[in-house]
Amino acid sequence: MSDRFCNALARLLGRPWALLSISLTLICLTTPMQGRAKVQVIRADMGGDLQQRLDEVERLRGQDIWLRIEGICVSACTLYLGLPKACVADTARLGFHGPRSRLAGLPLPWPIFDHLSQQMARHYPPPLRRWFMTKARLVTRDYYELSGAQAVAMGARRCE
């Protein structure tokens, strides 16, 4: 049974059949469905080490896991947008910035900065990639914040 079917059935049964409706909904939510992916919800992810996140993204690429970005997703977390099974809620808050040195205040040498920027950008949909490469990557002490709706307008997949 799909989630839509379960929700429609619960609404159809209505109040007189509330107990049956609740029981069917619980069965629908707890019954493993063949071919149904696991869902991981991101509510507060402030990023972290770029290489570790790149490795994590590649590991997730081959798995049957949907990532739903519903809350705060900053820095390396935004690399999830490049996964084929990732979506973003309109109300999510996404923070983008360019690669930065681990030593506060010291800029990365240009070749390293540019290489890391390119690595990050390839995980974004093309319009978001262009925006990142022309604006967001140039910010390294703070970050640009976009709503999920703004990210969707730039090519990210909206959660249904």
C-alpha positions as CSV (number, residue, x, y, z in Angstrom):
1,M,0.0,0.0,0.0
2,S,1.3,3.5,-0.8
3,D,1.2,6.4,1.6
4,R,-1.3,8.2,-0.7
5,F,-3.6,5.2,-0.7
6,C,-3.4,4.9,3.1
7,N,-4.1,8.6,3.6
8,A,-7.0,8.5,1.1
9,L,-8.5,5.5,2.8
10,A,-8.2,7.1,6.2
11,R,-10.0,10.2,5.0
12,L,-12.7,8.2,3.3
13,L,-13.5,6.2,6.4
14,G,-13.8,9.4,8.4
15,R,-15.0,9.9,12.0
16,P,-17.5,7.1,12.4
17,W,-14.7,4.7,11.6
18,A,-12.0,6.5,13.5
19,L,-10.6,3.4,15.3
20,L,-10.4,1.4,12.0
21,S,-9.0,4.5,10.3
22,I,-6.3,4.8,12.9
23,S,-5.5,1.1,12.7
24,L,-5.2,1.1,8.9
25,T,-3.0,4.2,9.0
26,L,-0.7,2.5,11.6
27,I,-0.5,-0.6,9.5
28,C,0.3,1.5,6.4
29,L,3.1,3.3,8.3
30,T,4.7,0.3,9.8
31,T,4.3,-2.3,7.0
32,P,7.5,-2.6,5.0
33,M,6.7,-2.0,1.4
34,Q,8.6,-3.8,-1.4
35,G,10.6,-1.3,-3.3
36,R,9.9,1.5,-0.8
37,A,13.0,3.5,0.1
38,K,14.0,4.5,3.6
39,V,13.6,8.2,4.4
40,Q,16.2,10.2,6.3
41,V,15.0,13.7,7.4
42,I,17.4,16.5,7.9
43,R,16.3,19.1,10.4
44,A,19.5,20.6,11.7
45,D,22.8,19.9,9.9
46,M,25.5,22.6,10.1
47,G,27.8,20.9,7.7
48,G,31.3,19.8,8.6
49,D,34.4,18.5,6.8
50,L,34.0,18.8,3.0
51,Q,35.9,15.5,2.1
52,Q,33.9,13.5,4.6
53,R,30.6,14.9,3.2
54,L,31.7,14.2,-0.4
55,D,32.5,10.6,0.7
56,E,29.1,10.4,2.4
57,V,27.2,11.7,-0.6
58,E,28.9,9.1,-2.9
59,R,28.1,6.3,-0.4
60,L,24.4,7.4,-0.3
61,R,24.2,7.7,-4.1
62,G,24.0,4.0,-4.5
63,Q,21.5,3.3,-1.7
64,D,17.8,3.2,-1.5
65,I,17.5,6.2,0.9
66,W,15.5,9.4,0.3
67,L,16.9,12.5,2.0
68,R,14.3,15.1,3.0
69,I,15.8,18.4,3.9
70,E,13.1,20.0,6.1
71,G,15.1,22.3,8.4
72,I,18.5,23.9,8.6
73,C,21.1,22.6,6.2
74,V,24.3,24.6,6.0
75,S,27.6,24.3,4.3
76,A,28.6,20.7,3.3
77,C,25.0,19.6,4.1
78,T,23.9,21.3,0.9
79,L,25.8,18.8,-1.2
80,Y,22.9,16.4,-0.6
81,L,21.0,18.4,-3.2
82,G,22.9,16.6,-5.9
83,L,21.6,13.2,-4.9
84,P,18.9,11.7,-7.1
85,K,16.8,10.8,-4.1
86,A,17.0,14.1,-2.2
87,C,14.3,16.7,-1.9
88,V,13.9,20.0,0.0
89,A,10.9,21.4,1.7
90,D,9.9,25.0,0.8
91,T,10.4,26.0,4.4
92,A,13.9,24.6,4.8
93,R,16.8,27.0,5.3
94,L,19.9,26.3,3.3
95,G,23.3,28.0,3.9
96,F,25.9,28.3,1.2
97,H,29.5,29.5,1.3
98,G,32.8,28.9,-0.4
99,P,35.5,26.5,0.8
100,R,37.5,27.9,3.6
101,S,40.7,27.2,5.5
102,R,40.6,25.4,8.8
103,L,42.7,28.3,10.1
104,A,40.3,31.1,10.8
105,G,40.9,34.2,8.7
106,L,43.5,32.6,6.4
107,P,42.3,32.3,2.8
108,L,43.0,29.1,0.8
109,P,45.4,29.5,-2.1
110,W,43.4,30.2,-5.3
111,P,44.1,26.8,-7.1
112,I,42.9,24.9,-4.0
113,F,39.9,27.3,-3.5
114,D,38.9,26.9,-7.1
115,H,39.3,23.1,-7.2
116,L,37.2,22.7,-4.0
117,S,34.5,25.1,-5.3
118,Q,34.2,23.0,-8.5
119,Q,33.9,19.8,-6.4
120,M,31.1,21.4,-4.4
121,A,29.3,22.9,-7.4
122,R,29.0,19.6,-9.3
123,H,26.6,18.5,-6.6
124,Y,24.1,21.3,-7.3
125,P,21.5,21.5,-10.1
126,P,22.8,23.7,-13.0
127,P,21.0,27.0,-12.0
128,L,22.1,26.6,-8.4
129,R,25.6,25.7,-9.5
130,R,25.9,28.9,-11.6
131,W,24.7,31.0,-8.6
132,F,27.1,29.2,-6.3
133,M,30.1,29.7,-8.5
134,T,29.3,33.4,-9.2
135,K,28.1,34.5,-5.7
136,A,28.0,32.1,-2.8
137,R,31.5,30.6,-3.1
138,L,32.9,34.1,-2.7
139,V,31.5,34.3,0.8
140,T,33.8,32.5,3.2
141,R,33.3,34.1,6.6
142,D,29.6,33.9,6.7
143,Y,27.0,32.2,4.3
144,Y,24.2,33.0,1.9
145,E,20.9,31.7,3.1
146,L,18.2,30.5,0.8
147,S,14.8,29.1,1.6
148,G,13.9,25.7,0.3
149,A,11.5,27.5,-2.1
150,Q,14.3,29.6,-3.5
151,A,16.5,26.4,-3.9
152,V,13.6,24.7,-5.7
153,A,13.4,27.8,-8.1
154,M,17.1,27.1,-8.8
155,G,16.5,23.5,-9.7
156,A,16.4,21.6,-6.4
157,R,13.8,18.9,-6.1
158,R,10.8,19.9,-4.0
159,C,9.5,17.4,-1.4
160,E,6.0,16.2,-2.0
